[in-house]
Amino acid sequence: SVGVDLAFEAMLCQIFGEDFIRSFKAKRPAAWVDLTIAFEARKRTAAPGRANALNISLPFSFIDYYKRHRGQSVEAALRRSNINIVKWSSQGMLRLTQEAMNELFQPTVNNIIKHIEELMAKPEVLGVRFLFLVGGFAESPMLQKAVQRALGRSCRIIIPHDVGLTILKGAVLFGLDPTVVRVRRCPLTYGVGVLNRFVEGRHPREKLLIKDGREWCTDVLDRFVSVDQSVALGEVVRRSYTPARLGQRKIIVNIYCSPTDDVTYISDPGVRKCGMITLDLPEPLPLPGAAGGAGGGAPDRREIRATMQFGDTEIKVTAVDVLSNRSVRSSIDFLSN
């Protein structure tokens, strides 16, 4: 429903000027919040076929600030704007006609309908006979009527009781018993950038890296999970990482995501860095006979085996030092980006 709020703000910019609205939001933030709350209350009562206009109270500071900023009244601005679907009442209110409300709701509602229709056309959901409408915006009669009109013939539309609390209740139920959600759909493709052996003709020359006499292809996306993939609760992905140099005390692995599955490199359009995994490496335990000295030989390269869990409400990571079988302190951070 934020789309409807943005459409209302755009309408105010059209009437009073974008520079004024921007200045008012910055200089009178409390009054702007009051105005958005007043619109929110009216937005919830908007319904198709409603005959009478919806009144939205303008804060006194809006009226006063406009007069001082522009040197004329709000009423004069409305008359000059030629927007006939919004009127001014003598009680200091904006009167939004049914046509005005339709104009505010239409783009958002149309986008929702289009999105649902695209999903319903996918082979995985062919034959679905029930559609649940949930979330705060699902309370809107404007959305309910539009969904019924567009999709009511192909499936039964179910609007649960207390529809605005449905998602919150689901979260609480999941907290009490995580097994209530068996499978999730991954919203994005996740992976890391790795080096692969360079294959002439398959990999672009600009990705070629020669290291220790070997040819490598850089920036290859190693997928963990793909967009729309079904991920069961507790499902894990395992990867092994090796420190680049001896004595290294930390491995940092950047995580990348993409809204599509049609990506090969982390430099492809739409791919972005979304987080990082940090693996803290403890001092390796001395192995019998591994002490220095002539003929001691090079120490084995360490291997850190990381396990990532994608089926929960958040992505979790654990890691083990294969050589010593000790747990490695690991963390995954999506907040710093």
C-alpha positions in Angstrom: 0.0 0.0 0.0 3.0 2.3 0.1 2.5 2.7 -3.6 -0.8 4.4 -2.9 0.9 6.7 -0.4 3.5 7.7 -3.0 0.8 8.4 -5.5 -0.9 10.7 -3.0 2.4 12.5 -2.4 2.9 12.9 -6.2 -0.7 14.4 -6.4 0.2 16.9 -3.6 3.4 17.8 -5.6 1.3 18.3 -8.7 -1.0 20.7 -6.8 1.4 22.6 -4.5 4.7 22.1 -6.2 7.4 19.5 -5.7 9.8 22.1 -4.1 7.2 23.1 -1.6 6.4 19.5 -0.5 10.1 18.7 -0.2 10.6 21.8 1.9 7.5 21.1 4.1 8.7 17.5 4.8 12.1 18.8 5.9 11.0 21.8 7.9 7.7 20.4 9.4 8.2 16.7 9.7 5.7 16.2 12.6 3.0 17.9 10.5 3.9 15.8 7.5 3.4 12.7 9.6 0.0 14.0 10.7 -1.0 14.4 7.1 0.1 10.9 6.1 -1.8 9.5 9.1 -4.9 11.4 8.1 -4.6 10.0 4.5 -4.0 6.5 5.9 -7.2 6.6 7.8 -9.2 7.6 4.7 -7.3 5.2 2.4 -8.6 2.3 4.5 -12.2 3.3 4.0 -11.9 3.7 0.2 -14.2 1.3 -1.6 -15.3 0.9 -5.2 -18.6 2.5 -6.0 -18.5 4.8 -3.0 -20.5 7.9 -3.9 -19.4 10.5 -1.4 -15.9 12.2 -1.4 -13.3 11.4 1.3 -12.2 14.3 3.4 -8.5 14.6 4.5 -7.7 17.2 7.1 -4.8 19.4 6.2 -2.7 20.4 9.3 -2.8 24.1 10.1 0.9 24.3 9.8 0.6 23.1 6.1 -1.9 25.9 5.3 0.2 28.5 7.2 3.5 27.3 5.7 2.1 27.4 2.2 0.8 30.9 2.6 4.2 32.2 3.8 6.1 30.1 1.3 4.0 30.9 -1.8 2.2 34.1 -0.7 -1.3 32.6 -1.6 -3.9 30.3 -0.1 -4.2 26.6 -0.4 -7.6 27.1 -2.0 -6.0 29.3 -4.7 -3.4 26.6 -5.4 -6.1 24.0 -5.9 -8.0 26.3 -8.3 -4.9 27.0 -10.3 -3.8 23.3 -10.5 -6.8 22.4 -12.7 -7.1 19.1 -10.9 -10.9 18.8 -10.8 -11.0 15.5 -8.9 -9.6 17.2 -5.7 -11.7 20.0 -4.1 -11.3 22.3 -1.1 -13.8 22.4 1.7 -14.4 25.4 4.0 -13.6 23.2 7.0 -9.9 23.1 5.9 -10.0 19.8 4.2 -9.0 18.3 0.9 -12.0 16.5 -0.6 -10.9 13.5 -2.8 -13.6 12.3 -5.1 -14.1 8.6 -6.0 -12.3 9.3 -9.3 -9.3 10.7 -7.3 -9.1 7.6 -5.1 -9.3 5.3 -8.2 -6.4 7.3 -9.7 -4.3 6.8 -6.6 -5.1 3.1 -6.2 -5.1 2.0 -9.9 -1.3 1.8 -10.6 -0.5 -0.3 -7.5 -3.6 -2.5 -7.8 -2.8 -3.1 -11.5 0.8 -4.1 -10.7 -0.3 -6.6 -8.0 -2.9 -8.2 -10.4 -0.3 -8.4 -13.2 2.3 -10.0 -10.8 -0.2 -12.6 -9.6 -1.3 -13.4 -13.1 2.3 -13.9 -14.2 2.8 -16.3 -11.2 -0.4 -18.2 -11.9 0.8 -18.8 -15.5 3.9 -20.7 -14.3 3.8 -24.5 -14.8 4.6 -25.1 -11.1 1.3 -23.5 -10.0 -1.0 -24.7 -12.8 -4.2 -26.1 -11.3 -4.1 -24.1 -8.1 -7.7 -23.6 -7.0 -7.4 -21.4 -3.9 -5.7 -18.0 -3.5 -5.2 -16.5 -0.1 -5.2 -12.7 0.1 -3.1 -11.6 3.2 -1.3 -8.6 4.6 -2.4 -5.1 5.6 -3.2 -4.0 2.1 -5.4 -7.1 1.7 -7.9 -5.3 4.0 -8.6 -2.8 1.2 -11.9 -3.3 -0.6 -10.4 -1.7 -3.7 -7.8 -4.5 -3.9 -10.2 -7.2 -2.9 -12.7 -6.3 -5.6 -10.0 -6.0 -8.2 -8.5 -9.4 -7.4 -12.0 -11.0 -7.3 -12.8 -9.5 -10.7 -9.5 -10.5 -12.3 -8.9 -13.9 -10.8 -12.2 -15.0 -9.3 -13.1 -17.2 -12.3 -10.0 -19.3 -12.3 -9.7 -19.9 -8.5 -11.5 -19.2 -5.2 -10.2 -16.1 -3.4 -10.0 -16.6 0.3 -9.6 -13.6 2.6 -8.9 -14.8 6.2 -10.4 -13.2 9.3 -8.1 -10.4 10.7 -6.3 -10.5 7.4 -4.0 -7.6 8.4 -2.6 -9.7 11.3 -2.1 -12.9 9.2 1.6 -12.5 8.5 2.3 -11.5 12.1 0.4 -14.5 13.4 2.3 -16.7 11.0 5.6 -15.4 12.3 4.5 -16.1 15.9 3.4 -19.6 15.1 6.7 -20.2 13.3 8.6 -19.0 16.3 6.7 -21.5 18.5 7.0 -24.3 16.1 9.4 -23.9 13.1 8.1 -27.1 11.5 4.9 -25.4 10.4 6.8 -24.1 7.4 8.1 -27.1 5.5 9.5 -25.5 2.3 10.4 -21.9 1.3 11.0 -20.4 -2.1 14.3 -18.7 -2.4 13.7 -15.0 -3.4 17.1 -14.6 -5.0 20.0 -16.5 -6.4 22.9 -16.5 -3.9 26.5 -17.5 -4.4 30.2 -16.5 -4.1 32.8 -15.4 -6.6 35.4 -18.1 -7.2 38.3 -19.0 -9.6 37.7 -21.8 -12.1 40.2 -23.3 -14.5 40.2 -21.2 -17.6 38.7 -22.9 -20.7 39.6 -21.3 -24.0 36.5 -20.5 -26.1 34.2 -20.8 -23.1 35.5 -18.1 -20.8 36.1 -14.5 -21.9 39.8 -13.4 -22.2 39.3 -10.4 -19.9 38.6 -12.9 -17.1 41.9 -14.7 -17.5 44.3 -14.7 -14.5 47.7 -16.5 -14.6 48.7 -17.6 -11.2 51.7 -19.9 -10.4 51.9 -20.8 -14.1 48.2 -21.9 -14.2 45.4 -20.2 -16.1 42.3 -19.3 -14.1 39.0 -17.6 -14.9 38.1 -15.0 -12.3 34.7 -13.7 -11.0 32.8 -17.0 -11.6 29.6 -17.2 -9.6 29.5 -20.4 -7.5 25.8 -20.8 -6.8 24.5 -21.8 -3.4 20.8 -21.6 -4.2 18.9 -20.3 -7.2 15.9 -18.0 -7.4 12.5 -19.8 -6.9 14.3 -22.9 -5.7 12.4 -24.9 -3.1 14.5 -25.0 0.1 13.4 -27.3 2.9 13.7 -26.4 6.5 17.2 -27.3 7.6 18.6 -27.8 4.1 22.3 -27.0 3.9 24.9 -26.2 1.3 28.5 -27.2 2.0 31.7 -25.6 0.6 35.4 -25.9 1.5 37.8 -23.0 1.6 41.6 -22.9 1.8 43.6 -19.9 3.2 45.6 -18.2 0.5 48.7 -18.1 2.6 50.3 -19.8 5.6 49.6 -18.1 8.9 46.4 -16.5 7.7 44.0 -15.9 10.6 40.8 -14.9 8.8 39.0 -15.8 5.6 36.5 -13.3 4.3 34.1 -14.6 1.6 31.9 -12.1 -0.2 28.3 -13.3 -0.9 26.5 -12.1 -4.1 22.9 -12.2 -5.1 20.9 -11.8 -8.3 17.1 -11.5 -9.0 17.6 -14.0 -11.9 19.2 -17.4 -12.4 20.7 -16.5 -15.8 24.0 -15.3 -14.4 27.5 -16.7 -14.8 29.9 -14.0 -13.4 29.6 -11.7 -10.4 30.2 -8.8 -12.8 27.0 -9.6 -14.8 24.2 -7.0 -14.8 21.9 -7.3 -11.7 24.4 -9.1 -9.6 25.4 -7.3 -6.4 27.3 -7.9 -3.2 24.8 -8.5 -0.4 26.9 -9.8 2.5 30.0 -11.6 3.6 31.1 -14.6 5.6 33.9 -14.2 8.1 35.8 -17.4 9.2 38.2 -16.9 12.1 41.1 -19.4 11.9 42.6 -20.7 15.1 46.3 -21.5 15.5 46.7 -25.0 13.9 47.4 -27.7 16.3 50.9 -29.1 16.0 50.8 -32.6 14.5 53.1 -35.4 15.6 56.3 -35.3 13.6 55.3 -32.0 11.9 57.9 -29.9 13.8 60.4 -28.0 11.6 63.8 -29.3 10.7 65.6 -30.6 7.6 63.3 -32.8 5.6 60.2 -31.8 7.5 58.5 -31.0 4.2 55.8 -28.4 3.5 52.8 -28.4 5.9 49.5 -29.6 4.5 47.2 -26.8 3.2 44.4 -26.2 5.7 40.9 -26.8 4.6 37.9 -25.0 6.3 34.6 -26.7 5.6 31.7 -24.3 5.8 28.0 -25.3 6.1 25.3 -22.8 5.2 21.7 -23.3 6.1 19.1 -21.5 3.8 15.8 -23.0 4.8 15.3 -20.9 7.9 14.2 -17.3 8.4 17.8 -16.3 8.1 20.9 -17.7 6.5 23.1 -19.4 9.1 26.7 -20.5 8.7 28.9 -22.9 10.7 32.5 -24.0 9.9 35.0 -26.7 10.9 38.8 -26.9 10.5 39.1 -30.3 8.7 42.8 -30.8 9.9 42.0 -30.5 13.6 38.2 -31.1 13.5 37.8 -28.0 15.6 34.9 -25.6 15.1 35.8 -22.3 13.5 34.1 -19.1 14.7 32.0 -17.9 11.7 29.6 -15.2 11.1 27.5 -13.9 8.2 26.7 -10.2 7.8 24.0 -8.7 5.6 23.7 -5.4 7.6 26.9 -3.6 6.5 25.7 -3.2 2.9 
